[in-house]
């Protein structure tokens, strides 16, 4: 049966049950209840001279007699009982064992219903005792004040300890692909520093095993693996999740051969419970490191893991503090200046500084104000219209805007990433930050699109790359991703701006209320004045009418003057001019 070929094919390989072990040691598994041998590696004969099949089903005590196994403190069965009761085998491993006069390190681990016994040589290709050098090396590693310096020192010190030809610090990115961030190598080797490796090179299930087994050695890629056999027909393969001799995936073996690597050793780096990366060591000739030296290397990895976690958190906190300080400064500007546009965009610290964006646009009060590298005002207006429809929450961010809004491809050089916060959905007021297109050259160690090959059973799978020439992939229409601390700073700025806008609106409302009160008072005053003026004028009118009715001696001119309109007074020319004025004033007063 065939299936669609993609970069997840490697993730389907059951690497925890390979059915084989590496040939630099041998394996025996016993049932954890009966202590009878249930699985055994075929290469037992090459180490002990005893046929593997003949040992299957026998009790461990019989094995102990045939192999003349000797331990200074306890029998093999007693050691197994001790391991069975222990929460972790790390507390007892390795156990010094003598097998037919040859010294071995016995490493015991658990596997479903079995206890796995792995016998490794005590001799190592290392010249000295690694444990004696740990203290000095750790002190030197921890002297690195920055994360990059810490990693570089770690690579340097580990190369001194294990003396592999190349030591790299390999960091996993969010999408699973890896990057060589630090490297120390022999002078005759080409550098791998800065190279990127696709996620499929170390597939998901392999990364999970690196979280369980913190060290992993491949002593010789050219040696033949030894099959594990069992007496039970149709029995499930022995689970080697915790095994130190577990055979290597044929794909990975071919991968290393393509690189010219004969042996490798890795130390896991864990941060916040997740696989942060690896200390990846390559040697261009076969090389074996004994269990105790590997265990000492694991300790260095654990110390480095804690240190890099601390340094990484420290640098992230410093950046968060810097962005937070910018947000606080913006808040102070807003409190002091009622002109929001000026407060946000025209001071020493602006809203652009609360993120790592290269440009920002403020859309407020019917105007667009920009800082730094941004699209044109017309393009920003179009983005605003698009956001009004597509912005569900108060915050919207993407690092591949042109892939979502196709018109943005015309200005992807300045706005491949946008981060927007809404100030007023009804008015379409918002702040938009822009990040440029990250047209970055990713130097892959070969083409990440691995060639497809057909296996013997007709299935299609991805085989290792046959070329490790640097291959460049141009990533278009994407920007740097928006970090959580940037979004946090934007949320704070939005909160401060919204608060200031509401405060200003309240101030305007209070002012309107005061104006309304003043208007009401003015209206009352106007009514009073109007009333007071009407009263004397009415008296004058009444008096004039009385004068006309009672005084028959008035000539025509006097009568005309007495009938004059108060709206358009007539100049009095009557003979009673003086008496008219006197009486009028008498009425008014």
C-alpha positions in Angstrom: 0.0 0.0 0.0 1.4 3.4 -1.0 0.6 6.8 0.7 1.1 10.4 0.0 4.7 11.4 0.5 5.5 14.3 2.7 8.0 15.3 5.4 6.1 13.4 8.0 7.1 10.0 6.7 10.1 9.9 9.1 7.8 10.4 12.0 6.2 7.1 11.4 9.3 5.0 11.9 9.0 3.0 15.2 12.5 3.8 16.4 11.8 2.6 20.0 11.3 -1.0 18.8 14.0 -1.5 16.2 14.5 -5.2 17.0 18.3 -4.7 17.1 21.0 -3.2 19.3 24.4 -1.6 18.5 27.2 -4.1 18.4 29.5 -2.6 21.1 27.6 -4.5 23.8 25.1 -7.2 24.3 21.6 -7.4 25.8 19.6 -9.9 27.9 16.0 -9.2 28.9 14.2 -11.2 31.7 10.6 -11.4 32.7 10.2 -9.1 35.8 8.2 -11.8 37.6 9.8 -15.1 36.8 13.3 -13.8 36.0 13.4 -16.1 33.0 15.2 -14.9 29.9 12.6 -13.6 27.4 14.8 -11.7 24.9 18.5 -11.9 24.0 20.8 -10.3 21.4 22.4 -12.7 19.0 25.8 -11.2 19.5 25.9 -12.7 23.1 27.9 -15.6 21.6 30.7 -13.3 20.3 31.2 -11.9 23.8 30.6 -15.0 25.9 31.0 -18.0 23.6 27.5 -19.2 24.5 24.8 -19.6 21.9 22.0 -17.1 22.4 19.1 -19.4 21.5 20.3 -21.9 24.1 19.8 -19.3 26.8 16.2 -18.3 26.0 13.7 -19.4 28.6 16.4 -20.1 31.3 16.4 -18.5 34.7 18.8 -15.7 35.3 20.5 -17.8 37.9 21.5 -20.4 35.3 22.9 -17.5 33.1 24.9 -16.3 36.1 26.5 -19.7 36.5 27.3 -20.2 32.8 28.8 -16.8 32.3 30.6 -16.9 35.7 29.1 -13.5 36.4 30.6 -12.0 39.5 29.8 -8.8 41.5 31.5 -7.7 44.7 28.3 -7.0 46.6 25.4 -9.1 45.4 24.2 -11.8 43.0 22.7 -10.9 39.6 19.2 -11.8 40.8 19.5 -9.7 43.9 20.6 -6.7 41.7 17.6 -7.2 39.5 15.3 -7.2 42.5 16.9 -4.0 43.7 16.4 -2.4 40.2 12.8 -3.7 40.1 12.0 -1.9 43.4 13.8 1.3 42.5 11.8 4.2 41.0 14.6 5.0 38.7 17.5 2.8 37.5 19.8 5.9 37.5 20.3 5.4 41.2 22.0 2.0 40.7 23.5 2.2 37.2 26.1 1.3 36.2 26.9 -1.9 38.1 30.4 -3.3 37.8 30.2 -6.9 36.5 32.8 -9.5 35.7 31.8 -11.8 32.8 34.2 -14.6 32.2 37.1 -12.5 33.5 36.2 -9.4 31.5 34.9 -6.2 33.1 31.6 -4.7 32.0 29.3 -2.0 33.0 25.8 -3.5 33.6 23.0 -1.0 32.9 19.5 -2.1 34.0 16.3 -0.6 32.7 12.6 -1.3 32.6 10.6 -2.4 29.5 6.9 -3.1 29.9 6.9 -6.6 31.5 10.7 -7.1 31.4 13.9 -6.0 32.9 16.6 -5.2 30.4 20.2 -5.9 31.1 22.8 -4.3 28.9 26.5 -5.1 29.1 29.0 -2.5 27.9 32.8 -2.4 28.0 34.3 -0.4 30.8 37.1 0.8 28.6 36.7 4.1 26.8 38.3 6.0 24.0 38.6 9.0 26.3 42.2 9.6 27.6 41.3 10.7 31.2 38.6 10.7 33.9 35.9 13.0 32.7 34.5 13.4 36.2 37.7 15.1 37.4 37.3 17.9 34.9 33.6 18.6 35.3 34.0 21.3 38.0 36.4 23.5 36.1 34.4 23.1 32.9 31.1 23.9 34.5 32.6 27.1 36.1 33.9 28.2 32.7 30.6 27.5 30.9 28.6 29.5 33.5 30.9 32.5 33.1 29.1 33.3 29.8 27.0 36.3 30.6 24.8 36.2 27.5 23.0 33.3 26.1 25.1 33.2 22.9 28.3 33.3 24.9 27.1 30.7 27.3 26.4 28.3 24.4 29.7 29.0 22.7 31.6 28.3 26.0 29.7 25.1 26.5 30.6 23.8 23.0 34.3 24.7 23.7 34.4 23.0 27.1 32.7 19.9 26.0 35.1 19.5 23.0 37.9 19.7 25.5 36.3 17.0 27.7 35.3 14.4 25.0 37.7 15.5 22.2 35.3 14.8 19.4 36.2 16.4 16.0 33.1 18.7 16.0 30.9 19.9 18.8 27.7 21.9 18.0 24.9 23.4 20.0 21.8 22.6 18.0 18.6 24.6 18.8 15.1 23.6 17.8 12.9 26.3 16.5 9.1 26.5 16.9 8.3 24.5 13.7 10.7 21.7 14.7 13.6 22.6 12.3 17.0 23.1 13.9 19.8 25.6 13.7 23.5 25.3 14.7 23.9 28.2 17.1 27.4 27.5 18.4 30.2 25.3 17.1 33.8 24.3 17.9 35.6 22.1 15.4 38.9 20.9 14.1 40.5 23.4 11.7 40.3 21.1 8.7 36.5 20.8 8.8 34.1 23.0 7.1 31.8 25.1 9.4 28.2 24.2 10.1 27.6 27.3 12.2 24.4 29.0 11.1 23.2 26.1 9.0 19.5 25.0 9.3 18.3 21.4 9.3 14.7 20.5 8.4 12.4 19.1 11.2 12.4 15.7 9.4 16.1 15.3 10.1 15.3 14.7 13.8 11.6 13.5 13.6 9.1 14.0 16.3 9.4 10.5 17.9 13.2 10.9 18.0 12.8 14.3 19.8 10.5 12.6 22.4 13.2 9.9 23.1 15.8 12.7 23.6 13.6 14.0 26.4 13.7 10.5 28.1 17.3 9.5 27.3 19.5 12.6 27.9 22.6 11.1 26.2 22.8 9.0 23.1 25.9 7.4 21.5 26.4 5.9 18.1 29.8 4.3 18.4 30.3 3.2 14.8 27.9 3.8 11.9 29.6 1.1 9.8 29.2 -1.7 12.4 26.4 -4.3 11.9 23.6 -4.2 14.4 22.8 -7.3 16.3 19.2 -8.7 16.2 17.2 -9.4 19.3 15.5 -12.8 19.4 12.8 -14.3 21.6 11.4 -17.8 22.1 7.8 -16.7 21.8 6.5 -16.9 18.3 4.6 -13.7 17.3 5.8 -11.8 20.5 5.9 -8.1 20.3 9.3 -6.5 19.7 11.2 -5.6 22.9 10.5 -1.9 23.8 13.9 -0.3 23.9 12.8 3.2 24.9 15.1 3.3 27.9 17.9 1.2 26.3 21.5 2.5 25.9 22.3 0.1 23.2 19.2 0.7 21.0 20.1 0.4 17.3 19.9 3.4 15.1 17.4 4.1 12.4 18.8 3.0 9.0 17.7 6.4 7.7 19.8 8.2 10.3 22.8 5.9 9.7 22.7 6.7 6.0 22.3 10.4 7.0 25.5 10.3 9.0 27.3 8.4 6.3 26.3 11.1 3.8 28.0 13.6 6.1 31.1 11.5 6.4 30.5 11.0 10.2 31.6 7.6 11.7 30.4 8.2 15.2 28.2 10.6 17.1 27.3 11.5 20.7 24.5 13.8 21.8 23.4 15.4 25.1 19.9 16.7 25.4 19.2 20.3 26.5 15.8 20.7 28.3 14.2 24.1 29.0 10.8 24.4 30.8 10.3 20.7 30.4 10.7 20.7 26.6 13.5 19.7 24.3 15.3 23.0 23.7 18.1 21.6 21.7 21.1 19.2 21.6 24.8 19.2 22.1 25.6 17.3 19.0 29.1 15.8 18.7 30.5 14.3 15.5 33.7 12.2 15.0 35.1 11.2 11.7 36.3 7.9 13.0 34.7 5.3 15.3 34.6 6.4 19.0 33.2 4.8 22.1 32.6 6.7 25.4 31.9 4.5 28.5 28.7 4.8 30.5 30.3 6.7 33.4 31.7 9.3 31.1 28.4 9.7 29.3 26.7 10.1 32.6 29.1 12.8 33.6 28.4 14.5 30.3 24.7 14.3 31.0 25.3 16.2 34.3 27.0 19.0 32.3 24.0 19.0 30.0 21.6 19.3 32.9 23.6 22.2 34.4 23.7 23.9 31.0 20.0 23.4 30.5 19.3 25.2 33.8 21.7 28.0 32.8 20.4 28.5 29.3 16.8 28.5 30.7 17.8 31.2 33.2 19.8 33.3 30.6 17.0 33.0 28.0 14.4 34.0 30.6 16.6 36.8 31.7 17.1 38.2 28.2 13.3 37.9 27.5 12.6 39.7 30.8 15.0 42.5 29.9 13.3 42.9 26.5 9.9 42.8 28.2 11.1 45.4 30.7 12.3 47.7 27.9 9.0 47.5 26.0 7.1 47.9 29.3 9.1 51.0 30.1 8.2 52.5 26.7 4.5 51.7 27.4 4.8 53.4 30.8 6.4 56.5 29.2 3.6 56.7 26.7 1.1 56.5 29.6 2.8 59.5 31.2 2.7 61.5 27.9 -1.0 60.9 27.6 -1.7 62.1 31.2 0.2 65.4 30.5 -1.0 66.2 27.0 -4.6 66.3 25.9 -3.6 66.1 22.3 -3.4 62.3 21.9 -1.9 62.3 18.5 1.0 64.4 19.7 1.4 62.4 22.9 1.5 59.1 21.0 3.6 60.1 18.0 5.6 63.3 18.5 7.7 62.7 21.7 11.1 61.1 22.2 9.4 57.8 23.0 6.5 56.9 20.6 4.1 54.0 20.2 6.5 52.5 17.7 8.9 51.8 20.7 6.5 49.4 22.5 7.2 46.7 19.9 10.1 45.8 17.6 8.1 47.0 14.6 9.8 49.3 12.0 6.7 51.4 11.5 3.3 52.3 13.1 0.1 54.1 12.0 -2.3 55.9 14.4 -5.8 56.1 13.0 -7.6 58.6 15.3 -10.1 61.4 15.0 -10.4 61.1 11.3 -6.6 61.3 10.6 -3.8 58.9 9.9 -0.5 59.6 11.5 2.5 57.4 10.7 6.0 56.8 12.2 8.8 54.9 10.5 8.4 52.6 7.5 4.7 52.1 6.7 2.4 51.6 3.7 0.9 54.8 2.2 -2.1 56.5 3.8 -4.3 55.1 1.0 -3.0 51.6 1.7 -3.4 52.0 5.4 -7.0 53.1 4.9 -7.6 49.9 2.9 -6.0 47.9 5.7 -8.3 49.6 8.2 -11.4 48.7 6.1 -10.1 45.1 5.9 -9.6 45.0 9.7 -13.0 46.4 10.4 -14.5 43.3 8.8 -11.9 40.7 9.8 -10.7 41.8 13.2 -12.8 39.8 15.7 -11.0 40.7 18.9 -9.5 43.9 20.2 -6.0 42.6 19.1 -5.1 41.2 15.7 -1.6 39.9 14.7 -0.1 38.0 11.8 3.4 37.5 10.5 2.3 36.6 7.0 -0.2 39.3 6.2 0.3 39.2 2.3 -0.8 35.6 2.3 -4.0 36.5 4.1 -4.7 39.9 2.4 -3.4 39.5 -1.1 -3.3 43.3 -1.8 -0.6 43.5 0.9 1.9 41.8 -1.5 2.3 45.2 -3.1 3.9 46.5 0.1 5.2 43.3 1.7 8.6 44.9 2.1 7.2 47.1 4.9 4.1 45.3 6.0 4.5 41.5 5.9 3.6 41.5 9.6 0.9 43.6 11.3 -0.2 44.0 14.9 -3.3 46.0 15.4 -5.3 47.1 18.4 -8.7 48.6 18.2 -9.5 51.9 20.0 -13.1 52.4 18.7 -14.7 49.8 16.5 -17.6 52.2 15.7 -15.3 55.0 14.5 -12.7 52.6 13.0 -10.0 54.1 15.2 -7.0 51.9 15.8 -3.2 51.6 16.0 -1.4 49.3 13.5 2.3 48.3 13.9 4.2 47.0 10.8 7.1 44.5 10.4 9.0 44.2 7.1 9.3 41.2 5.0 11.9 38.8 6.4 13.4 38.0 3.0 16.1 36.0 4.8 18.4 33.4 3.4 18.0 30.3 5.4 21.2 28.2 4.9 19.9 24.6 4.8 22.4 21.8 5.1 21.3 20.4 1.8 17.8 20.6 0.2 15.2 20.1 2.9 12.9 18.5 0.3 14.3 15.0 0.6 14.2 12.7 -2.5 11.6 10.0 -2.4 12.8 6.4 -2.7 10.9 3.1 -3.0 11.6 0.5 -0.4 11.9 -3.3 -1.0 8.2 -3.8 0.0 7.0 -1.2 -2.5 6.3 1.6 0.1 7.5 5.1 -0.6 9.6 6.9 2.0 11.9 9.9 2.3 15.5 8.9 2.2 18.4 11.0 3.6 19.8 13.7 1.4 22.8 12.8 -0.7 24.2 16.4 -0.7 25.0 18.7 2.2 25.8 21.7 0.0 24.3 24.8 1.5 20.9 25.3 -0.1 19.2 28.7 0.3 15.5 29.1 0.7 14.1 32.5 0.4 11.1 33.1 2.7 8.8 35.7 1.2 5.7 37.5 2.5 6.6 36.7 6.1 8.0 38.8 8.9 9.5 38.1 12.2 6.9 36.6 14.5 5.2 38.9 17.0 6.4 37.9 20.5 4.2 37.6 23.6 5.9 40.6 25.3 5.2 42.8 22.3 1.5 41.9 22.4 1.5 42.5 26.2 3.0 46.0 25.7 0.4 46.8 23.0 -2.4 45.6 25.3 -1.1 48.0 28.1 -0.8 50.9 25.6 -4.4 50.2 24.4 -5.7 50.1 28.0 -4.0 53.4 28.8 -5.2 55.1 25.6 -8.8 53.9 26.1 -8.7 55.1 29.7 -7.4 58.5 28.6 -10.1 58.7 25.8 -12.8 57.9 28.3 -11.4 60.4 30.8 -11.4 63.1 28.1 -14.9 62.1 27.1 -16.0 62.5 30.7 -14.3 65.9 31.0 -16.3 67.0 27.8 -19.5 65.6 29.3 -18.9 67.6 32.5 -18.1 70.7 30.5 -21.3 70.3 28.5 -23.3 69.9 31.7 -21.8 73.2 33.0 -22.5 75.0 29.7 -26.1 73.8 29.8 -26.4 75.1 33.4 -24.9 78.5 32.3 -27.3 78.5 29.3 -30.3 77.9 31.6 -29.1 80.7 33.9 -28.7 83.1 31.0 -32.1 82.2 29.7 -33.6 83.0 33.1 -31.7 86.3 33.2 -32.9 87.2 29.7 -36.5 86.5 30.7 -36.1 88.7 33.8 -34.6 91.6 31.9 -37.3 91.3 29.2 -40.0 91.3 31.9 -38.6 94.3 33.8 -38.3 96.3 30.5 -41.9 95.5 29.5 -43.4 96.7 32.8 -42.4 100.5 32.5 -43.2 100.6 28.8 -46.7 99.3 29.5 -47.2 102.0 32.1 -46.1 104.7 29.6 -48.5 103.3 27.1 -51.4 103.3 29.5 -50.6 106.8 30.7 -50.4 108.0 27.1 -53.8 106.5 26.4 -55.2 108.1 29.6 -53.7 111.4 28.6 -55.4 111.3 25.2 -58.7 110.4 26.7 -58.8 113.1 29.4 -57.0 116.1 27.8 -59.2 117.6 25.1 -56.8 120.6 24.6 -54.1 118.6 22.8 -53.3 119.7 19.3 -52.7 117.2 16.5 -49.0 117.1 17.1 -49.3 116.2 20.7 -51.9 113.5 20.0 -49.5 112.0 17.3 -46.6 112.0 19.8 -48.8 110.3 22.5 -49.8 107.5 20.1 -46.1 106.8 19.0 -45.0 103.1 19.0 -42.6 101.9 21.6 -40.9 99.8 18.9 -40.3 102.8 16.7 -40.4 106.0 19.0 -41.5 109.2 17.3 -39.8 112.4 18.1 -42.2 114.5 20.2 -42.9 118.0 18.8 -46.1 118.8 20.9 -46.5 121.8 23.1 -46.5 119.5 26.1 -43.1 118.1 25.3 -41.7 119.0 28.7 -44.7 117.6 30.6 -44.7 114.4 28.5 -41.0 113.8 29.5 -41.6 114.5 33.1 -44.5 112.2 33.4 -42.8 109.5 31.5 -39.8 109.6 33.9 -42.2 109.7 36.8 -43.7 106.5 35.7 -40.4 104.8 35.0 -39.0 105.7 38.5 
